[in-house]
Amino acid sequence: MSPSTVQSVIHDVFRSPADADGDAVDALNRLRAARLSGLMERAKCEKADQVPWNARSFPVLAALAPVMTSPEGEITYPGDPMCLYAALSVAVDSALRSARIDAGRPQETPFNDLCPAWQCPPTKENRLAAQHGLRFGQEAEGTPDAAVFDPRVWDEKARADLRLVVRRHRPRVFLVSTVSPGHRYALEMARLAKEEAPDCLVVFGGRHMDETMRYSQADRSVLLEYSSTLLAIEDGRAEPVVDFCVSGEGYFALDLLLKAIALAMDLDRTRARVPDVVEALALLGASGLRIPGNSLICARDAATLHAFPVRGEKYDLADLPSPYQGFAIRSRFPVFPMPDRTAARTAHMTVSNACPYHCDFCSESALVVGGLKRFGKSPAESALERVCEYVSYGVRGRLLRRLHLLERQLPGNPGVLRGPALGPNGRRTGGVTGTLPPVDHRGRRLGAVAQPPVRMPGDRRPAHHPPP
């Protein structure tokens, strides 16, 4: 089925060269000055740098939509929600930097007044104590990690848990990452969130958005597949519980959207309306703000669809903030046993945003997200720096000696990445990296010994791709 072209208002303010409109710049500066004065008055402070954090922050809840309705057969994924962590990486970094800088220096803070309530990263103690499940620990309050809902199945318990989490956090923004098999559950999650917090804005992202929503520059229109969120709402197949959708390279686009939401919020209740967010996005674009990457932000305002296509400069994946900066490593894979036979803490490291192959059945193709991004600058060094960072977060070093990276993912490195093995404290032990042992679908080690890949002359496929 061919995609549908929907009637929409195109705001082409983030695709043209960064020539700022003088009137827009003046309007933005006046708005920010007025809001900062309002914050000071609301907090009863004489100076902007005296405004406390709780007076300039608003709660955000992020969730990964599950794809299963039953844990039968132990087929739920035991790892961390890296797609969600990666998508949040830029916004989390902006919020953490804003929290470290007081409101008296608005030109230096990514969020100029109101800011997502991500005040600090988890402590080492929080990271070492982290486990799967609901994140209700009081000691982790104020961290991005404490504001994540990550059910692995969607059942009555998960529904009750989501209601409980929303009642506790009272989020002003609910962020949901979903793949296509989990889209129906993502819509139900949005509905439950709206029931518990009617004023919260719901933002959808993830591979389902990448697959079903894109912008056509040729005819300046938004193309929606039949299964897309926005078309399902327009046709009446889904309830109107989603306010914004983000597709493409969304790291910077989500950060931009959260800044527009913050700018549009009223200072008394920290609530925003979709029309005000659309105006804030348009104002930021007219003022000359530009972001890297190619993406699309769509806003649903009653019967009107507003679209903000973004075509920015290219960026290096190694330049993005670490996905684990604001989140604890919770994954435990049985394939990596500890001496006491418990599963070891296992970090995920992403060295590319997509797969270079174009399989029709897969949503991880670079064609879906609009291009392949990798560690381009000193890729081996960048990868090892990320490994050392994860070791400092409590990952057992012996797991990382088996890190296996494909040459197609790390350009300039023939074959498997070779590098120093790391001990428990991130120190070099003199060994070299090898390959991961074979595992079954439950993550358990198989008895066979991994063999080196056999390649025919001219064959550039990774070893895990079967012959045609």
Helices and strands as residue ranges (DSSP letters): E 4-6, E 9-10, H 22-43, G 48-50, G 53-55, E 57-58, E 60-64, H 82-100, E 115-116, H 124-129, G 138-140, G 144-147, E 148-149, H 156-169, E 173-177, G 180-182, H 183-196, E 201-205, H 207-212, E 213-216, E 221-224, H 229-235, E 244-248, H 250-264, H 274-286, E 294-301, E 304-311, G 317-319, E 332-337, E 343-345, H 366-369, H 379-392, H 397-400, E 420-422, E 428-432
